[in-house]
Amino acid sequence: VNEDPLALLPELILTLGAVAVLMLGSFLPRDRQWVARLVTAAVLLGSAVAATVALLGPDRLVFDDTFAVDGLTGTARLVCALSGLLVLGLMSEELHGDRREAEHYVLLLFTVLGAQLLAAGNDLSLLAVAYLLASVPLYALAGAARDRPGTEAALKTYLLGAFLGIAMITGIVLLSGLVGGTSYALLADLEPAARPVVAVGTVALLAGLAFKGGFVPGHFWVPDAAEGARTGAAALLTTVPKVGGLLAAYRVLDAIPREVVDWPLLVAVLSAVTMTLGNLAAFGQQSVRRLLGWSSVSQAGYLLMAVAVAGRTDLALPALALYLAAYAVTNVGAFAVPAALPAATRIEHYRGLAAGRPWLALSLLVLLLGLVGTPPTAVFVGKVTVFAAALDGGFAWLVVVAAVNTVASLFYYLRWIAPAFDRTGAAQAAPPAVRPIAALSAVTSSGASVLLGIAAGAVLAIDPRLLA
Amino acid sequence: LLDLLIFLPVLAAVVLVAVPRVPDGVARVVLVVVTGVELVLSLGLWLAYAPRAGLTGDFAFERTLVWIPSVDSGYRVGVDGLSLPMLLLTTGLFFCCALYAWRERLRPRTFAALLLFLETACLGVFASLDLILFFVFFDLSIVGMYFVIAGWGHGQAARSALKFFLYTFLGSLALLVGFLALYAGSDPHTFDMVKLAQEPPLQGRPVAGGLALLAIFIGLAVKTPTVPFHTWLPPAHTDAPAVGSAILAGVLLKLGTYGFVRIALPMLPDAWRTWAVVAVVIGAVGVLYGALVALAQADLKRMIAYTSVAHMGYVLLAVGAAGLLGGTDAEARTVAVSGAVTQMVSHGLVTGALFLLAGVLQDRAGSYDLAAYGGLATRAPRFAALFGVAAFASLGLPGLSGFLAEFQVLAGSLGSAPVGVVVALLGLLVTAALFLVAMGRLLLGPAGRLTGAVSDLRPSELAAIVPLLALSLLIGVLPRPLLDVVEPSARAVVELVSR
């Protein structure tokens, strides 16, 4: 019942658009690939518009309750589509004239689609399908550069994704076997008597989502992909799957009764481990993209705090949604800076950037301080609400761990900022090659991250269901 | 009016940065004009406040805009007798620094923009009535100061700036955790400072309240800074440009002490009363320790920096005494709190002036080494005269603001913390000694190695430093206008903390 295809409009647009771009890419001559670019942009924009329209409508479950159209899904749709649009800007410049340009756009669209399905799925079997759909494009994108780091990134991503995917399917089988069905609603029937099996099933299920969300123990591929993939793809890989994975984790865990298995504690511990590991590993990095990769691991840790208190406090979902949106714009923006300076791969290459490229340096400053959570950027508001949610949900220790981690993270972001503003090195001019679109993206994202921070209340007000 | 006061500087800063090719001269004029307008605005606020609030210590010019409704945080600003002197101090000091910076040769446009940005951040902290907003401005002030030190400092500026940033950022995160604890403990959950002060959270929960206070205390103590969190201060001051030092000491340190009076006391009265003795001890130790270490310094700026530690010790002593109810009455505690506020104002004026004077030495001869100078009284009489006045104000000579402040603090604290007062008195003696010694080495005696390089004060420098000291004298001789505004609010704080 309730099989309204229009409820899936944002996803349908993406699917049809991906097919269209694939066809276009095959038939268009190399110098006319801009048509594919244009179509991709239109598809993403159309999907975002459709998502906004759906967000203004009522909550509902469609297609035999397998697919939820609600605030959570709306967040995933909007954030993923708009991040995709930002990434498209980076990719189109980086891949200009590349033989495989259109194929990248197809993969981009499928990544976005997979992440949206992950978040919207209200059924274990749909979750499994969405996982596969969201993973396959990752493998291809991670290795698309076809050099040594790219190959390693693809291999690591693939092995980890396949392995944790199997673990996740095992978990799905166990859980659905216990309740006799795959709908999330049935998970409420899980009984304490079967606690060991439920525990194993939940952990296995979470393993797959850890791969998507890039949190411990599924985080190993993130830094490699961030460094090995092309910059645009790296921005995509560290942003969009995370949105899908974390929102999916929120939805499915919220359906599992806490009395049967204490998943909040498990998630809280994973969160603490993830943020700490991500930060410690980022300390010694000299490669800027690897540094951003580890930083995105630590960000997943902060995001998990909101998942840990899912259902315990009204604040959890708005906090998660806001932080994800803030993270997406800031992280893609941060990748836009290395994308704008393809020659500068290491921190020392940024010495004296402020003298040569003041706007780019200023954006870098805003974006990196944004990732730290300095007010008034969006991530700050996200962090505050997530911290408040965690305190409200009874995880005071986790807030202290997160605060300590935030201070620690400042150190490695400053290691990158400080040389960029070092005036004494101004003699070594900034790297000459600047890609204008990427530079513009960096400036735009930094502005957007400040605006989103200031207008956070207004953004939350778009969807009254997200308000506590 | 208050919104304009807060955001005018940052708007001007944006214009300065965004408009391409602003000539340096125009940037200087903009800086002076905008800070001047700010000063006039805050004076207007002062004149409008007294009759409006009827001197009851209430908030005035309140404004509320929704920001993050899901956690009940918003843009809430307002002023009372505690914040108004701070606002006026901020605008005044920034104006004087703008005059002093007239001769800044290194990227004056960016410098002007940064100073204006910093002014907004500082004013925002003092005007905030929302914990999150307070924190936002608090953090922005750190970012702004980092760039002032790193970009325009000398010596190991980058290193000192990083130390400053990491240290104070750590403090601000502790502060944030404390704020979140207040939020989680309040019912209904809110970040509204007025509501939190009316119905303090975590009452009757000594452990949770104590931990929240610990987090807030560490956050504010790092910023203030008090012993033992003060180690970032001397290098930051030594390597900062003169204007940066003056603002760092004059305004940014006050963000910490102001936080004690505005947040820690009224919002956690139970916990504060329990642990007030810790504040008294830290304050008294700070006074003596800061003075003793300052005595041993050979570097003028380090010396002034350590006297700042001592002066902030008085403030902590006073706010601690305000929480000790035994052996004292509400009137004495009010005197202590109003002394703390007066001390903040006085220290801002006097230490600001001292750092600007030290900057003159760096400008002329490139050194702060006390031993390299001597006989400046004959070589640069105007410099010597102003330095003398500033030093006497700082050591607490009657007739100047420092005396009034310290007298209030000590008198107000005597009943509840006699031992602390005695220790602080010892510190006062040492401070007097060290300033006399410093004056002797700088101004009197035979000419030193670098004395010849020091020419006397220029008009822009005079215009910057004289008003600060004149104001200190004015407060010392005619304290009533200031105290009339401060005392009602101080009384309100004392009532809140004694609940």
Boltz contact constraints between the chains, C-beta under 6 A:
constraints:
  - contact:
      token1: [A, 318]
      token2: [B, 70]
      max_distance: 6.0
  - contact:
      token1: [A, 374]
      token2: [B, 139]
      max_distance: 6.0
  - contact:
      token1: [A, 375]
      token2: [B, 136]
      max_distance: 6.0
  - contact:
      token1: [A, 375]
      token2: [B, 139]
      max_distance: 6.0
  - contact:
      token1: [A, 376]
      token2: [B, 136]
      max_distance: 6.0
  - contact:
      token1: [A, 381]
      token2: [B, 68]
      max_distance: 6.0
  - contact:
      token1: [A, 385]
      token2: [B, 71]
      max_distance: 6.0
  - contact:
      token1: [A, 387]
      token2: [B, 180]
      max_distance: 6.0
  - contact:
      token1: [A, 388]
      token2: [B, 71]
      max_distance: 6.0
  - contact:
      token1: [A, 388]
      token2: [B, 180]
      max_distance: 6.0
  - contact:
      token1: [A, 388]
      token2: [B, 183]
      max_distance: 6.0
  - contact:
      token1: [A, 391]
      token2: [B, 180]
      max_distance: 6.0
  - contact:
      token1: [A, 391]
      token2: [B, 184]
      max_distance: 6.0
  - contact:
      token1: [A, 392]
      token2: [B, 184]
      max_distance: 6.0
  - contact:
      token1: [A, 403]
      token2: [B, 173]
      max_distance: 6.0
  - contact:
      token1: [A, 403]
      token2: [B, 177]
      max_distance: 6.0
  - contact:
      token1: [A, 406]
      token2: [B, 173]
      max_distance: 6.0
  - contact:
      token1: [A, 407]
      token2: [B, 170]
      max_distance: 6.0
  - contact:
      token1: [A, 407]
      token2: [B, 173]
      max_distance: 6.0
  - contact:
      token1: [A, 410]
      token2: [B, 169]
      max_distance: 6.0
  - contact:
      token1: [A, 456]
      token2: [B, 68]
      max_distance: 6.0
  - contact:
      token1: [A, 457]
      token2: [B, 66]
      max_distance: 6.0
  - contact:
      token1: [A, 457]
      token2: [B, 67]
      max_distance: 6.0
  - contact:
      token1: [A, 457]
      token2: [B, 68]
      max_distance: 6.0
  - contact:
      token1: [A, 457]
      token2: [B, 69]
      max_distance: 6.0
  - contact:
      token1: [A, 460]
      token2: [B, 70]
      max_distance: 6.0
  - contact:
      token1: [A, 467]
      token2: [B, 70]
      max_distance: 6.0
  - contact:
      token1: [A, 468]
      token2: [B, 70]
      max_distance: 6.0
